[in-house]
Amino acid sequence: MDFILFLIGAALTIIPMWRLMEKAGYNPLWSLACVTGIGLVILLWLVAMRLAPKPGGGF
């Protein structure tokens, strides 16, 4: 039962991160790192830095 809950939780984090990684220009396979907690934090940081507006305006 625990394994099924793990798979559901993993799918709920990997699928949205897959789409974010594509939009940010990274290889979507990096979203598999979301299975670990530190991987999720690092990937969210990378995507935030990539999609953040640059100083002086524009993207």
N, C-alpha and C positions, 0 to 999 in steps of 0.2 A: 504494500500500500504506500509506503514511504517513497518508493522508487517512482510510482505513478505520479505522486504529488511533485516530486523533483522534476519529472519530464514536463509536466504542465507548467510549472514555474519557469523552467528553462525556455520553453516555447514562448511564454508570455514576455520574456525579456529579449530573446534572440530575434524574433520576427520584426519587432519595431526597430531594433538596433540595426538589423540588416538593411532596412530602408534608409535609415539615417546615414549609414556608412556610404551607401550609393550616392546620396545627395551631397555628401561632403567630399566625394571624390576618392575615397579609400576603397580598398578591396573589401567587398562584403563578407568574405570569410573571416575577417577579423572579429565579426560579431559573435563568433563562437567563444571568444574569450569572456563573454558575459556570464558564462557558467560559474566563474569565480567572482567573488565580491570585488576584489581589487581590479580585476579585468574590466568590470562594469564601470568603476569609477574612472579608470584611466581612459577608456573609450569615450565616455561622456565628456571628459575634459578635452580630449583631442577634437571631438566634433564641435564643442563649444568654441574652441579657439579657431577652428577652421571657418565656422559660419559667422563668427563675430564681425561686426563692422570694423573696418580699419580706421585708424585715426586720420582725420582729414575728410571723412565722408567716403561713401562708396563701399563696394564690397571687394 
